[in-house]
Amino acid sequence: MNIFKTYLTVNSLRVSAMVYKSHSPFTCIFTHGFTTSKQDLTSWLMKCAELKISCCIFDLPNHLLGESTPVSSDIFKEESHLLFHEAEKLFPSTQKFVYGGFSLGSLFAIEASLKKSPAALILA
């Protein structure tokens, strides 16, 4: 099982992410709520890896437990959903993507899906 750490960068946003790649035709991209961290999504990443489904989990900007560049609240609100699209670039363009998250992460997953249509949404 090969899980690695990377960073997602969109304009002035830079956040840490964890990635698992497989030969699955699907890739799940998840983020968390504002009062939690990507550590709370580790079980989602591990389950995807057990099922041999590619996955990326990432922190939200301005999160104290994550490694991110501080940004204004306007940039946070206007650009955080673009991190889903940036995560897609880590995988082949032939992938079918599933966006997901919980709490505030769900809101950003929905917003990202309005700009690019994923195969599915998982909201918690």
KEDREN-716637 format. One record per residue (C-alpha): z, y, x; residue in one letter; residue number from 1. Coordinates in Angstrom, 3 decimals. Example, Ala and Ser with C-alpha at 12.3 -4.5 7.8 and 13.67 -1.06 7.14 Angstrom:
<atoms>
+----------+----------+----------+------+-----+
|        z |        y |        x | code | pos |
+----------+----------+----------+------+-----+
|    7.800 |   -4.500 |   12.300 |    a |   1 |
|    7.140 |   -1.060 |   13.670 |    s |   2 |
+----------+----------+----------+------+-----+
</atoms>
This chain:
<atoms>
+----------+----------+----------+------+-----+
|        z |        y |        x | code | pos |
+----------+----------+----------+------+-----+
|    0.000 |    0.000 |    0.000 |    m |   1 |
|   -1.154 |    3.234 |    1.639 |    n |   2 |
|    0.539 |    6.334 |    0.224 |    i |   3 |
|    0.140 |    9.546 |    2.166 |    f |   4 |
|    1.274 |   13.148 |    1.986 |    k |   5 |
|   -1.167 |   16.054 |    1.828 |    t |   6 |
|   -1.384 |   19.617 |    0.534 |    y |   7 |
|   -3.341 |   21.160 |   -2.322 |    l |   8 |
|   -4.513 |   24.746 |   -1.868 |    t |   9 |
|   -5.973 |   27.024 |   -4.547 |    v |  10 |
|   -6.340 |   30.702 |   -3.639 |    n |  11 |
|   -2.791 |   31.745 |   -2.669 |    s |  12 |
|   -1.165 |   28.527 |   -3.994 |    l |  13 |
|   -0.250 |   25.787 |   -1.521 |    r |  14 |
|    1.805 |   22.785 |   -2.643 |    v |  15 |
|    2.656 |   19.358 |   -1.294 |    s |  16 |
|    1.256 |   16.209 |   -2.854 |    a |  17 |
|    1.482 |   12.437 |   -2.476 |    m |  18 |
|   -1.651 |   10.316 |   -2.850 |    v |  19 |
|   -2.509 |    6.656 |   -3.312 |    y |  20 |
|   -6.183 |    5.640 |   -3.130 |    k |  21 |
|   -7.690 |    2.402 |   -4.415 |    s |  22 |
|  -11.081 |    1.166 |   -5.578 |    h |  23 |
|  -10.199 |    1.740 |   -9.237 |    s |  24 |
|  -12.687 |    3.755 |  -11.314 |    p |  25 |
|   -9.744 |    5.809 |  -12.631 |    f |  26 |
|   -7.476 |    8.305 |  -10.894 |    t |  27 |
|   -4.253 |    9.713 |  -12.380 |    c |  28 |
|   -3.153 |   13.230 |  -11.434 |    i |  29 |
|    0.403 |   14.209 |  -12.400 |    f |  30 |
|    2.810 |   17.103 |  -11.974 |    t |  31 |
|    6.394 |   17.672 |  -13.085 |    h |  32 |
|    8.393 |   20.153 |  -15.119 |    g |  33 |
|    9.827 |   23.324 |  -13.591 |    f |  34 |
|   13.412 |   22.048 |  -13.279 |    t |  35 |
|   12.396 |   18.835 |  -11.491 |    t |  36 |
|   10.250 |   17.894 |   -8.500 |    s |  37 |
|    7.507 |   15.455 |   -7.584 |    k |  38 |
|   10.305 |   13.090 |   -6.526 |    q |  39 |
|   10.820 |   12.515 |  -10.250 |    d |  40 |
|    7.207 |   11.299 |  -10.441 |    l |  41 |
|    7.501 |    8.829 |   -7.584 |    t |  42 |
|    7.951 |    5.957 |  -10.055 |    s |  43 |
|    4.661 |    6.969 |  -11.739 |    w |  44 |
|    2.912 |    6.933 |   -8.349 |    l |  45 |
|    4.426 |    3.555 |   -7.469 |    m |  46 |
|    3.431 |    2.024 |  -10.831 |    k |  47 |
|   -0.144 |    3.251 |  -10.376 |    c |  48 |
|   -0.171 |    1.756 |   -6.868 |    a |  49 |
|    1.148 |   -1.585 |   -8.186 |    e |  50 |
|   -1.678 |   -1.573 |  -10.745 |    l |  51 |
|   -4.186 |   -0.546 |   -8.032 |    k |  52 |
|   -4.962 |    2.761 |   -9.810 |    i |  53 |
|   -5.554 |    5.798 |   -7.584 |    s |  54 |
|   -2.997 |    8.546 |   -8.125 |    c |  55 |
|   -1.946 |   12.000 |   -6.953 |    c |  56 |
|    1.378 |   13.661 |   -7.753 |    i |  57 |
|    1.984 |   17.271 |   -6.770 |    f |  58 |
|    4.723 |   19.883 |   -6.816 |    d |  59 |
|    4.488 |   23.088 |   -8.778 |    l |  60 |
|    4.410 |   26.392 |   -6.858 |    p |  61 |
|    7.699 |   28.251 |   -6.264 |    n |  62 |
|    9.640 |   25.024 |   -6.554 |    h |  63 |
|   12.731 |   25.031 |   -4.395 |    l |  64 |
|   12.660 |   21.280 |   -3.732 |    l |  65 |
|    8.966 |   21.212 |   -2.900 |    g |  66 |
|    7.020 |   22.625 |   -0.012 |    e |  67 |
|    5.051 |   25.490 |   -1.486 |    s |  68 |
|    4.081 |   29.045 |   -0.692 |    t |  69 |
|    5.993 |   31.559 |   -2.861 |    p |  70 |
|    3.739 |   33.311 |   -5.404 |    v |  71 |
|    4.196 |   35.906 |   -8.139 |    s |  72 |
|    4.898 |   34.738 |  -11.669 |    s |  73 |
|    1.459 |   36.035 |  -12.747 |    d |  74 |
|   -0.330 |   33.898 |  -10.157 |    i |  75 |
|    1.913 |   30.947 |  -11.049 |    f |  76 |
|    0.946 |   31.217 |  -14.739 |    k |  77 |
|   -2.749 |   31.916 |  -14.136 |    e |  78 |
|   -3.571 |   29.449 |  -11.369 |    e |  79 |
|   -1.190 |   26.455 |  -11.380 |    s |  80 |
|   -3.444 |   24.431 |  -13.705 |    h |  81 |
|   -6.222 |   24.693 |  -11.088 |    l |  82 |
|   -4.220 |   22.354 |   -8.835 |    l |  83 |
|   -5.394 |   19.447 |  -11.038 |    f |  84 |
|   -9.000 |   20.346 |  -10.220 |    h |  85 |
|   -8.168 |   20.686 |   -6.526 |    e |  86 |
|   -6.543 |   17.223 |   -6.549 |    a |  87 |
|   -9.798 |   15.761 |   -7.901 |    e |  88 |
|  -11.480 |   16.737 |   -4.618 |    k |  89 |
|   -9.371 |   14.118 |   -2.821 |    l |  90 |
|  -11.266 |   11.335 |   -4.631 |    f |  91 |
|  -14.909 |   10.311 |   -5.097 |    p |  92 |
|  -16.810 |   12.360 |   -7.682 |    s |  93 |
|  -17.585 |    9.153 |   -9.586 |    t |  94 |
|  -13.926 |    8.790 |  -10.625 |    q |  95 |
|  -12.731 |    9.191 |  -14.200 |    k |  96 |
|   -9.617 |   11.353 |  -14.126 |    f |  97 |
|   -6.426 |   11.194 |  -16.168 |    v |  98 |
|   -4.279 |   14.353 |  -16.134 |    y |  99 |
|   -0.607 |   14.152 |  -16.931 |    g | 100 |
|    2.810 |   15.669 |  -16.612 |    g | 101 |
|    6.035 |   16.329 |  -18.392 |    f | 102 |
|    7.567 |   19.536 |  -19.651 |    s | 103 |
|    5.802 |   22.463 |  -17.966 |    l | 104 |
|    3.565 |   19.984 |  -16.123 |    g | 105 |
|    2.209 |   18.858 |  -19.512 |    s | 106 |
|    1.288 |   22.422 |  -20.378 |    l | 107 |
|   -0.633 |   22.811 |  -17.111 |    f | 108 |
|   -2.357 |   19.433 |  -17.675 |    a | 109 |
|   -3.527 |   20.633 |  -21.094 |    i | 110 |
|   -4.701 |   23.947 |  -19.650 |    e | 111 |
|   -6.590 |   22.156 |  -16.852 |    a | 112 |
|   -8.225 |   19.842 |  -19.402 |    s | 113 |
|   -9.640 |   22.861 |  -21.259 |    l | 114 |
|  -11.663 |   23.793 |  -18.165 |    k | 115 |
|  -12.698 |   20.247 |  -17.159 |    k | 116 |
|  -12.525 |   17.302 |  -19.524 |    s | 117 |
|  -10.525 |   14.412 |  -18.075 |    p | 118 |
|  -10.920 |   10.881 |  -19.445 |    a | 119 |
|   -7.371 |   11.126 |  -20.891 |    a | 120 |
|   -4.147 |   13.125 |  -20.992 |    l | 121 |
|   -0.639 |   11.686 |  -20.574 |    i | 122 |
|    2.040 |   14.090 |  -21.762 |    l | 123 |
|    5.765 |   13.501 |  -21.647 |    a | 124 |
+----------+----------+----------+------+-----+
</atoms>
